[in-house]
């Protein structure tokens, strides 16, 4: 039976495999679901870092700034 979702095969070293296995047992989830959630978390953090870098570059280029006390008057 074909699946709607794409598949990804990943080779883990034994220590990493044991960590995923331990989490899956603690949370009573399949190892596949745990791996998917860990990848999603990592991608969100990576995206946050990239967006933060872009914002910092834009902020450095900006000439116009407003002091905090004036901004909230």
WOKAZI-V476299 format. One record per backbone hydrogen bond with DSSP energy under -1.0 kcal/mol. NH is the residue of the N-H (numbers start at 0). CO is the residue of the C=O. E is the energy in kcal/mol with one decimal. If there is no record, write none. Layout:
# WOKAZI-V476299
[[NH & CO & E] [NH & CO & E]]
This chain:
# WOKAZI-V476299
[[16 & 12 & -2.5] [17 & 13 & -2.3] [18 & 14 & -1.8] [19 & 15 & -2.3] [20 & 16 & -2.6] [21 & 17 & -2.6] [22 & 18 & -2.4] [23 & 19 & -2.4] [24 & 20 & -1.9] [25 & 21 & -2.3] [26 & 22 & -2.7] [28 & 23 & -2.2] [33 & 29 & -2.2] [34 & 30 & -2.7] [35 & 31 & -2.3] [36 & 32 & -2.5] [37 & 33 & -2.4] [38 & 34 & -2.3] [39 & 35 & -2.4] [40 & 36 & -2.4] [41 & 37 & -2.3] [42 & 38 & -2.5] [43 & 39 & -2.2] [44 & 40 & -2.2] [45 & 41 & -2.4] [46 & 42 & -2.6] [47 & 43 & -2.4] [48 & 44 & -2.1] [49 & 45 & -2.2] [50 & 46 & -2.7] [51 & 47 & -2.2] [52 & 48 & -2.2] [53 & 49 & -2.1] [54 & 50 & -2.3] [55 & 51 & -2.3] [56 & 52 & -2.1] [57 & 53 & -2.3] [58 & 54 & -2.5] [59 & 55 & -2.1] [60 & 56 & -1.6] [61 & 57 & -1.4] [70 & 66 & -2.1] [71 & 67 & -1.4] [72 & 69 & -1.2]]
